[in-house]
Amino acid sequence: MSQRAVSGLESTCVLPVGAMLGECPTWNPADARLYWIDIDGRAIHRYDPASGLDEQRPTPGRPGSLALTATPGRLLVALEGRLGFFEWPSGAWSDWIALEPEGLGNRLNDGRCDPAGRFWVGSMFDPAAAGKTTGLLHRIEPDGSAVTVRSRIGVANGLAFSPDGRTMYFADTHRETVWAYDYDVDTGAATNERVFLDFGPLPGRPDGAAVDEAGCYWIACVTGGTVLRITPTGTIDRRIRVPVSKPTMPAFGGPGLGTLFITTIGGGGSHGVDPSEPDAGGLFALEPGVSGLPEPQFAGGPSAGVM
C-alpha cells in the first residue's frame, strides 16, 4: 500500500457517547467487550461492538487507566493517586495500594501491563494546562510492591511493549517526546533510554498508544486529529485521520484483534467543548488491515498484597 493510500484512512464514530475525557480502551477477549474510561466523567464503560450497547459504572474518583485480571469481571484500576480493584458486575470498589505522595496535586494517568503481568502507570499534575512536571512513573509487581522509576514528568502517556517484550515505550505529552527502552521481562528493568519519536514537527502531542502484531507503534496525536503508526525503526508509515481534534488512545479489538478503536476528549478537564465537533468524546473505529496483540493481564490480585 502506498504512503498516499494509507494516509487516506479515516476512522468513524461508532459510539457518539460524548465522554468528557475518554481514555484507555482495552479489549477483553473473555467477553468480547471493549472496556474504556471517562476520566472526568468518573466512569468505566463496557462497549459491545456486536450489539452497539455501551454500559457504564460510576467510580469513586477519576480513573486514569485500567488492566484486565484473571478473575472474570475484576479490573485493576488506577484511580486518583491509588490502585484498586473494580468488580464490574456489582460496581464494587476495593482500595489496594497508594502510589502518589499526598499534596502534589497529581493523579494517575496512562497505565499498562508488561508481558509478565506487572503494571506500569504514570501520573500528572491536574489540570495539565498548569504545565507542572510533578508526575512520576511507577512499576507495580503482582504482590503489590512498587518502585518509582522516573520523576519530573509532565503528563505520563504512551506506555506500550513490543511483541517480544524486549522494548518498552513511554511518552511525556508536555515534553512532546516518545522514548524507547531495552526491557528485561524477567526483572522489569527498562534501560538504554533513547528518543524514539520527536513530536516537534508532528501534529498535536503524544498521548496513548498501542503496538500491533508487526511491532509497529500506534500513538494518538491529541489536538492533532491524527493517529500515527511508526515502525520499530522510527519511520512513520501511516497517518489515520480522526474527525475530531483530540484523540487520546488507540487499542486493537474485535474478531482477530483486527479493529482499531480510538477514544477521544469531549469537554473534560481544561479542554473546552468545540461546537464544530459534535462527536468529540465519542468512540471511533476503523479496520486498518493489521491486527493487534492480546492485552496482558495483571498477574496479582487483592490477596497478593495488603489491602
Contacts in CASP RR format, 6 or more apart in sequence:
PFRMAT RR
TARGET T0000
AUTHOR 0000-0000-0000
METHOD contacts of the structure
MODEL  1
MSQRAVSGLESTCVLPVGAMLGECPTWNPADARLYWIDIDGRAIHRYDPA
SGLDEQRPTPGRPGSLALTATPGRLLVALEGRLGFFEWPSGAWSDWIALE
PEGLGNRLNDGRCDPAGRFWVGSMFDPAAAGKTTGLLHRIEPDGSAVTVR
SRIGVANGLAFSPDGRTMYFADTHRETVWAYDYDVDTGAATNERVFLDFG
PLPGRPDGAAVDEAGCYWIACVTGGTVLRITPTGTIDRRIRVPVSKPTMP
AFGGPGLGTLFITTIGGGGSHGVDPSEPDAGGLFALEPGVSGLPEPQFAG
GPSAGVM
3 237 0 8 1.000
6 237 0 8 1.000
6 238 0 8 1.000
6 239 0 8 1.000
7 238 0 8 1.000
7 239 0 8 1.000
8 239 0 8 1.000
8 241 0 8 1.000
9 238 0 8 1.000
9 239 0 8 1.000
9 240 0 8 1.000
9 241 0 8 1.000
9 286 0 8 1.000
9 288 0 8 1.000
10 240 0 8 1.000
10 241 0 8 1.000
10 242 0 8 1.000
10 243 0 8 1.000
10 286 0 8 1.000
11 227 0 8 1.000
11 240 0 8 1.000
11 241 0 8 1.000
11 242 0 8 1.000
11 243 0 8 1.000
11 260 0 8 1.000
11 262 0 8 1.000
11 284 0 8 1.000
11 285 0 8 1.000
11 286 0 8 1.000
12 243 0 8 1.000
12 284 0 8 1.000
12 285 0 8 1.000
12 286 0 8 1.000
13 243 0 8 1.000
13 279 0 8 1.000
13 282 0 8 1.000
13 283 0 8 1.000
13 284 0 8 1.000
14 49 0 8 1.000
14 52 0 8 1.000
14 261 0 8 1.000
14 283 0 8 1.000
14 284 0 8 1.000
14 285 0 8 1.000
15 47 0 8 1.000
15 52 0 8 1.000
15 54 0 8 1.000
15 282 0 8 1.000
15 283 0 8 1.000
16 278 0 8 1.000
16 279 0 8 1.000
16 282 0 8 1.000
17 45 0 8 1.000
17 54 0 8 1.000
17 281 0 8 1.000
17 282 0 8 1.000
17 283 0 8 1.000
18 266 0 8 1.000
18 279 0 8 1.000
18 280 0 8 1.000
18 281 0 8 1.000
18 282 0 8 1.000
19 38 0 8 1.000
19 41 0 8 1.000
19 45 0 8 1.000
19 263 0 8 1.000
19 264 0 8 1.000
19 265 0 8 1.000
19 266 0 8 1.000
19 281 0 8 1.000
19 282 0 8 1.000
19 283 0 8 1.000
20 38 0 8 1.000
20 39 0 8 1.000
20 40 0 8 1.000
20 41 0 8 1.000
20 265 0 8 1.000
20 266 0 8 1.000
20 267 0 8 1.000
20 268 0 8 1.000
20 269 0 8 1.000
20 281 0 8 1.000
21 38 0 8 1.000
21 39 0 8 1.000
21 40 0 8 1.000
21 41 0 8 1.000
21 248 0 8 1.000
21 265 0 8 1.000
21 266 0 8 1.000
21 267 0 8 1.000
21 268 0 8 1.000
21 269 0 8 1.000
21 271 0 8 1.000
21 281 0 8 1.000
22 36 0 8 1.000
22 37 0 8 1.000
22 38 0 8 1.000
22 39 0 8 1.000
22 248 0 8 1.000
22 263 0 8 1.000
22 264 0 8 1.000
22 265 0 8 1.000
22 266 0 8 1.000
22 281 0 8 1.000
22 282 0 8 1.000
23 36 0 8 1.000
23 37 0 8 1.000
23 38 0 8 1.000
23 39 0 8 1.000
23 64 0 8 1.000
23 65 0 8 1.000
23 110 0 8 1.000
23 208 0 8 1.000
23 248 0 8 1.000
23 249 0 8 1.000
23 263 0 8 1.000
24 35 0 8 1.000
24 36 0 8 1.000
24 37 0 8 1.000
24 63 0 8 1.000
24 64 0 8 1.000
24 65 0 8 1.000
24 66 0 8 1.000
24 110 0 8 1.000
24 111 0 8 1.000
24 249 0 8 1.000
24 263 0 8 1.000
25 34 0 8 1.000
25 35 0 8 1.000
25 36 0 8 1.000
25 249 0 8 1.000
25 250 0 8 1.000
25 251 0 8 1.000
25 261 0 8 1.000
25 262 0 8 1.000
25 263 0 8 1.000
25 283 0 8 1.000
26 34 0 8 1.000
26 35 0 8 1.000
26 36 0 8 1.000
26 66 0 8 1.000
26 67 0 8 1.000
26 68 0 8 1.000
26 251 0 8 1.000
26 295 0 8 1.000
27 33 0 8 1.000
27 34 0 8 1.000
27 35 0 8 1.000
27 251 0 8 1.000
27 252 0 8 1.000
27 253 0 8 1.000
27 254 0 8 1.000
27 257 0 8 1.000
27 261 0 8 1.000
27 295 0 8 1.000
28 34 0 8 1.000
28 35 0 8 1.000
28 68 0 8 1.000
28 295 0 8 1.000
29 294 0 8 1.000
30 72 0 8 1.000
31 72 0 8 1.000
32 48 0 8 1.000
32 49 0 8 1.000
32 50 0 8 1.000
32 254 0 8 1.000
33 46 0 8 1.000
33 47 0 8 1.000
33 48 0 8 1.000
34 46 0 8 1.000
34 47 0 8 1.000
34 48 0 8 1.000
34 49 0 8 1.000
34 251 0 8 1.000
34 253 0 8 1.000
34 254 0 8 1.000
34 261 0 8 1.000
34 283 0 8 1.000
35 44 0 8 1.000
35 45 0 8 1.000
35 46 0 8 1.000
35 47 0 8 1.000
35 66 0 8 1.000
35 68 0 8 1.000
35 75 0 8 1.000
35 88 0 8 1.000
36 44 0 8 1.000
36 45 0 8 1.000
36 47 0 8 1.000
36 251 0 8 1.000
36 261 0 8 1.000
36 263 0 8 1.000
36 283 0 8 1.000
37 43 0 8 1.000
37 44 0 8 1.000
37 45 0 8 1.000
37 59 0 8 1.000
37 63 0 8 1.000
37 64 0 8 1.000
37 65 0 8 1.000
37 66 0 8 1.000
38 45 0 8 1.000
38 56 0 8 1.000
39 62 0 8 1.000
39 63 0 8 1.000
39 64 0 8 1.000
39 268 0 8 1.000
40 62 0 8 1.000
40 267 0 8 1.000
40 268 0 8 1.000
40 269 0 8 1.000
41 62 0 8 1.000
41 268 0 8 1.000
42 58 0 8 1.000
42 59 0 8 1.000
42 60 0 8 1.000
42 61 0 8 1.000
42 62 0 8 1.000
42 63 0 8 1.000
43 56 0 8 1.000
43 57 0 8 1.000
43 58 0 8 1.000
43 59 0 8 1.000
43 63 0 8 1.000
44 56 0 8 1.000
44 57 0 8 1.000
44 59 0 8 1.000
44 63 0 8 1.000
44 66 0 8 1.000
44 75 0 8 1.000
44 77 0 8 1.000
44 86 0 8 1.000
44 88 0 8 1.000
45 54 0 8 1.000
45 55 0 8 1.000
45 56 0 8 1.000
46 54 0 8 1.000
46 55 0 8 1.000
46 56 0 8 1.000
46 88 0 8 1.000
47 53 0 8 1.000
47 54 0 8 1.000
47 55 0 8 1.000
47 283 0 8 1.000
48 54 0 8 1.000
49 254 0 8 1.000
49 259 0 8 1.000
49 285 0 8 1.000
54 283 0 8 1.000
57 86 0 8 1.000
57 88 0 8 1.000
57 91 0 8 1.000
58 91 0 8 1.000
59 77 0 8 1.000
59 79 0 8 1.000
59 86 0 8 1.000
59 93 0 8 1.000
60 79 0 8 1.000
60 93 0 8 1.000
61 79 0 8 1.000
61 80 0 8 1.000
62 79 0 8 1.000
62 80 0 8 1.000
62 107 0 8 1.000
62 126 0 8 1.000
63 77 0 8 1.000
63 78 0 8 1.000
63 79 0 8 1.000
64 77 0 8 1.000
64 78 0 8 1.000
64 79 0 8 1.000
64 107 0 8 1.000
64 108 0 8 1.000
64 109 0 8 1.000
64 110 0 8 1.000
64 111 0 8 1.000
65 77 0 8 1.000
65 78 0 8 1.000
65 108 0 8 1.000
65 109 0 8 1.000
65 110 0 8 1.000
65 111 0 8 1.000
65 112 0 8 1.000
65 121 0 8 1.000
66 75 0 8 1.000
66 76 0 8 1.000
66 77 0 8 1.000
66 78 0 8 1.000
66 86 0 8 1.000
67 75 0 8 1.000
67 76 0 8 1.000
67 77 0 8 1.000
67 111 0 8 1.000
67 112 0 8 1.000
67 113 0 8 1.000
67 119 0 8 1.000
67 295 0 8 1.000
67 296 0 8 1.000
67 297 0 8 1.000
67 298 0 8 1.000
68 75 0 8 1.000
68 76 0 8 1.000
68 113 0 8 1.000
68 295 0 8 1.000
68 296 0 8 1.000
68 297 0 8 1.000
68 298 0 8 1.000
69 75 0 8 1.000
69 76 0 8 1.000
69 85 0 8 1.000
69 297 0 8 1.000
69 298 0 8 1.000
69 300 0 8 1.000
69 301 0 8 1.000
70 297 0 8 1.000
70 299 0 8 1.000
70 300 0 8 1.000
71 301 0 8 1.000
73 87 0 8 1.000
73 88 0 8 1.000
73 89 0 8 1.000
74 85 0 8 1.000
74 86 0 8 1.000
74 87 0 8 1.000
74 88 0 8 1.000
74 301 0 8 1.000
75 85 0 8 1.000
75 86 0 8 1.000
75 88 0 8 1.000
76 83 0 8 1.000
76 84 0 8 1.000
76 85 0 8 1.000
76 86 0 8 1.000
76 96 0 8 1.000
76 119 0 8 1.000
76 298 0 8 1.000
76 301 0 8 1.000
77 83 0 8 1.000
77 84 0 8 1.000
77 85 0 8 1.000
77 86 0 8 1.000
77 93 0 8 1.000
78 99 0 8 1.000
78 108 0 8 1.000
78 109 0 8 1.000
78 111 0 8 1.000
78 121 0 8 1.000
78 122 0 8 1.000
79 93 0 8 1.000
79 108 0 8 1.000
80 100 0 8 1.000
80 107 0 8 1.000
80 108 0 8 1.000
81 98 0 8 1.000
81 99 0 8 1.000
81 100 0 8 1.000
81 106 0 8 1.000
81 107 0 8 1.000
81 108 0 8 1.000
81 123 0 8 1.000
82 95 0 8 1.000
82 96 0 8 1.000
82 97 0 8 1.000
82 98 0 8 1.000
82 99 0 8 1.000
82 100 0 8 1.000
82 108 0 8 1.000
83 96 0 8 1.000
83 97 0 8 1.000
83 99 0 8 1.000
83 108 0 8 1.000
83 119 0 8 1.000
83 121 0 8 1.000
83 140 0 8 1.000
84 93 0 8 1.000
84 94 0 8 1.000
84 95 0 8 1.000
84 96 0 8 1.000
84 97 0 8 1.000
85 93 0 8 1.000
85 94 0 8 1.000
85 96 0 8 1.000
85 301 0 8 1.000
85 302 0 8 1.000
86 92 0 8 1.000
86 93 0 8 1.000
87 93 0 8 1.000
87 94 0 8 1.000
94 302 0 8 1.000
94 307 0 8 1.000
95 307 0 8 1.000
96 144 0 8 1.000
96 301 0 8 1.000
96 302 0 8 1.000
96 305 0 8 1.000
96 307 0 8 1.000
97 140 0 8 1.000
97 144 0 8 1.000
97 146 0 8 1.000
97 305 0 8 1.000
97 306 0 8 1.000
99 108 0 8 1.000
99 121 0 8 1.000
99 123 0 8 1.000
99 136 0 8 1.000
99 138 0 8 1.000
99 140 0 8 1.000
99 146 0 8 1.000
100 106 0 8 1.000
100 107 0 8 1.000
100 108 0 8 1.000
100 123 0 8 1.000
100 136 0 8 1.000
104 125 0 8 1.000
104 134 0 8 1.000
104 135 0 8 1.000
105 125 0 8 1.000
105 126 0 8 1.000
105 134 0 8 1.000
106 123 0 8 1.000
106 124 0 8 1.000
106 125 0 8 1.000
106 126 0 8 1.000
106 134 0 8 1.000
106 135 0 8 1.000
106 136 0 8 1.000
107 123 0 8 1.000
107 124 0 8 1.000
107 126 0 8 1.000
108 121 0 8 1.000
108 122 0 8 1.000
108 123 0 8 1.000
109 121 0 8 1.000
109 122 0 8 1.000
109 123 0 8 1.000
109 124 0 8 1.000
109 155 0 8 1.000
109 156 0 8 1.000
109 157 0 8 1.000
110 121 0 8 1.000
110 122 0 8 1.000
110 156 0 8 1.000
110 157 0 8 1.000
110 158 0 8 1.000
110 159 0 8 1.000
110 208 0 8 1.000
110 249 0 8 1.000
111 119 0 8 1.000
111 120 0 8 1.000
111 121 0 8 1.000
111 122 0 8 1.000
111 156 0 8 1.000
111 159 0 8 1.000
112 119 0 8 1.000
112 120 0 8 1.000
112 121 0 8 1.000
112 159 0 8 1.000
112 160 0 8 1.000
112 161 0 8 1.000
112 295 0 8 1.000
113 119 0 8 1.000
113 120 0 8 1.000
113 295 0 8 1.000
113 296 0 8 1.000
113 297 0 8 1.000
113 298 0 8 1.000
113 299 0 8 1.000
114 120 0 8 1.000
114 161 0 8 1.000
114 165 0 8 1.000
114 168 0 8 1.000
114 183 0 8 1.000
114 185 0 8 1.000
114 188 0 8 1.000
114 296 0 8 1.000
115 161 0 8 1.000
115 165 0 8 1.000
115 185 0 8 1.000
115 296 0 8 1.000
116 185 0 8 1.000
116 186 0 8 1.000
116 188 0 8 1.000
116 296 0 8 1.000
116 299 0 8 1.000
117 142 0 8 1.000
117 296 0 8 1.000
117 297 0 8 1.000
117 298 0 8 1.000
117 299 0 8 1.000
117 300 0 8 1.000
118 139 0 8 1.000
118 140 0 8 1.000
118 141 0 8 1.000
118 142 0 8 1.000
118 188 0 8 1.000
118 299 0 8 1.000
119 139 0 8 1.000
119 140 0 8 1.000
119 298 0 8 1.000
120 137 0 8 1.000
120 138 0 8 1.000
120 139 0 8 1.000
120 140 0 8 1.000
120 159 0 8 1.000
120 168 0 8 1.000
121 137 0 8 1.000
121 138 0 8 1.000
121 140 0 8 1.000
121 156 0 8 1.000
121 159 0 8 1.000
122 135 0 8 1.000
122 136 0 8 1.000
122 137 0 8 1.000
122 138 0 8 1.000
122 153 0 8 1.000
122 156 0 8 1.000
122 159 0 8 1.000
123 134 0 8 1.000
123 135 0 8 1.000
123 136 0 8 1.000
123 137 0 8 1.000
123 138 0 8 1.000
123 153 0 8 1.000
123 156 0 8 1.000
124 135 0 8 1.000
124 153 0 8 1.000
124 154 0 8 1.000
124 155 0 8 1.000
124 156 0 8 1.000
124 173 0 8 1.000
125 131 0 8 1.000
125 132 0 8 1.000
125 133 0 8 1.000
125 134 0 8 1.000
125 135 0 8 1.000
125 154 0 8 1.000
126 269 0 8 1.000
127 269 0 8 1.000
127 270 0 8 1.000
128 154 0 8 1.000
128 155 0 8 1.000
128 173 0 8 1.000
128 174 0 8 1.000
128 270 0 8 1.000
129 270 0 8 1.000
131 154 0 8 1.000
131 174 0 8 1.000
132 154 0 8 1.000
133 152 0 8 1.000
133 153 0 8 1.000
133 154 0 8 1.000
133 174 0 8 1.000
134 152 0 8 1.000
134 153 0 8 1.000
134 154 0 8 1.000
135 151 0 8 1.000
135 152 0 8 1.000
135 153 0 8 1.000
135 154 0 8 1.000
135 155 0 8 1.000
135 156 0 8 1.000
136 148 0 8 1.000
136 150 0 8 1.000
136 151 0 8 1.000
136 153 0 8 1.000
136 156 0 8 1.000
137 148 0 8 1.000
137 149 0 8 1.000
137 150 0 8 1.000
137 151 0 8 1.000
137 153 0 8 1.000
137 156 0 8 1.000
137 170 0 8 1.000
138 146 0 8 1.000
138 147 0 8 1.000
138 148 0 8 1.000
138 149 0 8 1.000
139 146 0 8 1.000
139 147 0 8 1.000
139 149 0 8 1.000
139 188 0 8 1.000
140 146 0 8 1.000
142 298 0 8 1.000
142 299 0 8 1.000
142 300 0 8 1.000
142 301 0 8 1.000
142 304 0 8 1.000
143 300 0 8 1.000
143 304 0 8 1.000
143 305 0 8 1.000
144 300 0 8 1.000
144 304 0 8 1.000
144 305 0 8 1.000
144 306 0 8 1.000
149 190 0 8 1.000
150 170 0 8 1.000
153 172 0 8 1.000
153 174 0 8 1.000
154 172 0 8 1.000
154 173 0 8 1.000
154 174 0 8 1.000
154 175 0 8 1.000
155 172 0 8 1.000
155 173 0 8 1.000
155 174 0 8 1.000
156 170 0 8 1.000
156 171 0 8 1.000
156 172 0 8 1.000
157 170 0 8 1.000
157 171 0 8 1.000
157 172 0 8 1.000
157 173 0 8 1.000
157 206 0 8 1.000
157 207 0 8 1.000
157 208 0 8 1.000
157 209 0 8 1.000
158 169 0 8 1.000
158 170 0 8 1.000
158 171 0 8 1.000
158 178 0 8 1.000
158 206 0 8 1.000
158 207 0 8 1.000
158 208 0 8 1.000
158 209 0 8 1.000
158 219 0 8 1.000
159 168 0 8 1.000
159 169 0 8 1.000
159 170 0 8 1.000
159 171 0 8 1.000
159 208 0 8 1.000
159 209 0 8 1.000
160 168 0 8 1.000
160 169 0 8 1.000
160 209 0 8 1.000
160 210 0 8 1.000
160 211 0 8 1.000
160 217 0 8 1.000
161 167 0 8 1.000
161 168 0 8 1.000
161 169 0 8 1.000
161 183 0 8 1.000
161 211 0 8 1.000
162 168 0 8 1.000
162 183 0 8 1.000
162 211 0 8 1.000
162 215 0 8 1.000
162 232 0 8 1.000
163 211 0 8 1.000
163 213 0 8 1.000
163 214 0 8 1.000
163 215 0 8 1.000
163 293 0 8 1.000
165 183 0 8 1.000
165 185 0 8 1.000
166 182 0 8 1.000
166 183 0 8 1.000
166 185 0 8 1.000
167 180 0 8 1.000
167 181 0 8 1.000
167 182 0 8 1.000
167 183 0 8 1.000
167 232 0 8 1.000
168 180 0 8 1.000
168 181 0 8 1.000
168 183 0 8 1.000
168 190 0 8 1.000
169 178 0 8 1.000
169 179 0 8 1.000
169 180 0 8 1.000
169 181 0 8 1.000
169 196 0 8 1.000
169 209 0 8 1.000
169 211 0 8 1.000
169 217 0 8 1.000
170 178 0 8 1.000
170 179 0 8 1.000
170 181 0 8 1.000
170 190 0 8 1.000
171 177 0 8 1.000
171 178 0 8 1.000
171 179 0 8 1.000
171 197 0 8 1.000
171 206 0 8 1.000
171 207 0 8 1.000
171 208 0 8 1.000
171 209 0 8 1.000
171 219 0 8 1.000
172 206 0 8 1.000
173 205 0 8 1.000
173 206 0 8 1.000
173 207 0 8 1.000
173 222 0 8 1.000
174 205 0 8 1.000
176 198 0 8 1.000
176 199 0 8 1.000
176 200 0 8 1.000
176 205 0 8 1.000
176 206 0 8 1.000
177 195 0 8 1.000
177 197 0 8 1.000
177 198 0 8 1.000
177 199 0 8 1.000
177 206 0 8 1.000
178 195 0 8 1.000
178 196 0 8 1.000
178 197 0 8 1.000
178 199 0 8 1.000
178 206 0 8 1.000
178 209 0 8 1.000
178 217 0 8 1.000
178 219 0 8 1.000
179 193 0 8 1.000
179 194 0 8 1.000
179 195 0 8 1.000
179 196 0 8 1.000
180 193 0 8 1.000
180 194 0 8 1.000
180 195 0 8 1.000
180 196 0 8 1.000
181 190 0 8 1.000
181 191 0 8 1.000
181 192 0 8 1.000
181 193 0 8 1.000
181 194 0 8 1.000
182 190 0 8 1.000
182 191 0 8 1.000
182 192 0 8 1.000
183 189 0 8 1.000
183 190 0 8 1.000
184 190 0 8 1.000
184 191 0 8 1.000
196 217 0 8 1.000
196 230 0 8 1.000
196 234 0 8 1.000
197 206 0 8 1.000
197 217 0 8 1.000
197 219 0 8 1.000
197 230 0 8 1.000
197 234 0 8 1.000
199 205 0 8 1.000
199 206 0 8 1.000
199 221 0 8 1.000
202 221 0 8 1.000
202 228 0 8 1.000
202 236 0 8 1.000
203 221 0 8 1.000
203 223 0 8 1.000
203 224 0 8 1.000
203 225 0 8 1.000
203 226 0 8 1.000
204 221 0 8 1.000
204 222 0 8 1.000
204 223 0 8 1.000
204 224 0 8 1.000
204 225 0 8 1.000
204 226 0 8 1.000
205 221 0 8 1.000
205 222 0 8 1.000
205 223 0 8 1.000
205 224 0 8 1.000
206 219 0 8 1.000
206 220 0 8 1.000
206 221 0 8 1.000
206 222 0 8 1.000
207 219 0 8 1.000
207 220 0 8 1.000
207 221 0 8 1.000
207 222 0 8 1.000
207 247 0 8 1.000
207 248 0 8 1.000
207 249 0 8 1.000
208 219 0 8 1.000
208 220 0 8 1.000
208 248 0 8 1.000
208 249 0 8 1.000
208 250 0 8 1.000
209 217 0 8 1.000
209 218 0 8 1.000
209 219 0 8 1.000
209 220 0 8 1.000
209 249 0 8 1.000
209 250 0 8 1.000
210 217 0 8 1.000
210 218 0 8 1.000
210 249 0 8 1.000
210 250 0 8 1.000
210 251 0 8 1.000
210 252 0 8 1.000
210 260 0 8 1.000
210 292 0 8 1.000
211 217 0 8 1.000
211 218 0 8 1.000
211 292 0 8 1.000
211 293 0 8 1.000
212 218 0 8 1.000
212 229 0 8 1.000
212 252 0 8 1.000
212 290 0 8 1.000
212 291 0 8 1.000
212 292 0 8 1.000
212 293 0 8 1.000
213 257 0 8 1.000
213 290 0 8 1.000
213 291 0 8 1.000
213 292 0 8 1.000
213 293 0 8 1.000
214 290 0 8 1.000
215 231 0 8 1.000
215 232 0 8 1.000
216 229 0 8 1.000
216 230 0 8 1.000
216 231 0 8 1.000
216 232 0 8 1.000
216 237 0 8 1.000
216 290 0 8 1.000
217 229 0 8 1.000
217 230 0 8 1.000
217 232 0 8 1.000
218 227 0 8 1.000
218 228 0 8 1.000
218 229 0 8 1.000
218 230 0 8 1.000
218 250 0 8 1.000
218 260 0 8 1.000
219 227 0 8 1.000
219 228 0 8 1.000
219 230 0 8 1.000
219 250 0 8 1.000
220 226 0 8 1.000
220 227 0 8 1.000
220 242 0 8 1.000
220 247 0 8 1.000
220 248 0 8 1.000
220 249 0 8 1.000
220 250 0 8 1.000
220 262 0 8 1.000
221 227 0 8 1.000
221 228 0 8 1.000
221 247 0 8 1.000
222 246 0 8 1.000
222 247 0 8 1.000
222 248 0 8 1.000
222 265 0 8 1.000
223 245 0 8 1.000
223 246 0 8 1.000
224 245 0 8 1.000
224 246 0 8 1.000
224 247 0 8 1.000
225 241 0 8 1.000
225 242 0 8 1.000
225 243 0 8 1.000
225 244 0 8 1.000
225 245 0 8 1.000
225 246 0 8 1.000
225 247 0 8 1.000
226 239 0 8 1.000
226 240 0 8 1.000
226 241 0 8 1.000
226 242 0 8 1.000
226 247 0 8 1.000
227 239 0 8 1.000
227 240 0 8 1.000
227 242 0 8 1.000
227 247 0 8 1.000
227 250 0 8 1.000
227 260 0 8 1.000
227 262 0 8 1.000
228 236 0 8 1.000
228 238 0 8 1.000
228 239 0 8 1.000
228 240 0 8 1.000
229 236 0 8 1.000
229 237 0 8 1.000
229 238 0 8 1.000
229 239 0 8 1.000
229 240 0 8 1.000
229 288 0 8 1.000
230 236 0 8 1.000
230 237 0 8 1.000
231 237 0 8 1.000
238 288 0 8 1.000
240 260 0 8 1.000
240 262 0 8 1.000
240 286 0 8 1.000
240 288 0 8 1.000
242 262 0 8 1.000
242 264 0 8 1.000
242 284 0 8 1.000
243 277 0 8 1.000
243 279 0 8 1.000
243 284 0 8 1.000
244 264 0 8 1.000
244 266 0 8 1.000
244 277 0 8 1.000
244 279 0 8 1.000
244 280 0 8 1.000
244 281 0 8 1.000
244 282 0 8 1.000
244 284 0 8 1.000
245 274 0 8 1.000
245 277 0 8 1.000
245 280 0 8 1.000
246 264 0 8 1.000
246 265 0 8 1.000
246 266 0 8 1.000
246 271 0 8 1.000
246 280 0 8 1.000
247 262 0 8 1.000
247 263 0 8 1.000
247 264 0 8 1.000
247 284 0 8 1.000
248 262 0 8 1.000
248 263 0 8 1.000
248 264 0 8 1.000
248 265 0 8 1.000
249 262 0 8 1.000
249 263 0 8 1.000
250 260 0 8 1.000
250 261 0 8 1.000
250 262 0 8 1.000
251 260 0 8 1.000
251 261 0 8 1.000
251 262 0 8 1.000
251 295 0 8 1.000
252 258 0 8 1.000
252 259 0 8 1.000
252 260 0 8 1.000
252 261 0 8 1.000
252 291 0 8 1.000
252 292 0 8 1.000
252 293 0 8 1.000
253 259 0 8 1.000
253 260 0 8 1.000
253 261 0 8 1.000
253 292 0 8 1.000
256 291 0 8 1.000
257 291 0 8 1.000
257 292 0 8 1.000
257 293 0 8 1.000
257 294 0 8 1.000
258 287 0 8 1.000
258 288 0 8 1.000
258 289 0 8 1.000
258 290 0 8 1.000
258 291 0 8 1.000
258 292 0 8 1.000
259 285 0 8 1.000
259 286 0 8 1.000
259 287 0 8 1.000
260 285 0 8 1.000
260 286 0 8 1.000
260 287 0 8 1.000
260 288 0 8 1.000
261 283 0 8 1.000
261 284 0 8 1.000
261 285 0 8 1.000
262 283 0 8 1.000
262 284 0 8 1.000
262 285 0 8 1.000
263 281 0 8 1.000
263 282 0 8 1.000
263 283 0 8 1.000
263 284 0 8 1.000
264 279 0 8 1.000
264 280 0 8 1.000
264 281 0 8 1.000
264 282 0 8 1.000
264 283 0 8 1.000
264 284 0 8 1.000
265 271 0 8 1.000
265 280 0 8 1.000
265 281 0 8 1.000
266 272 0 8 1.000
266 273 0 8 1.000
266 280 0 8 1.000
266 281 0 8 1.000
266 282 0 8 1.000
267 273 0 8 1.000
267 280 0 8 1.000
267 281 0 8 1.000
273 280 0 8 1.000
274 280 0 8 1.000
END
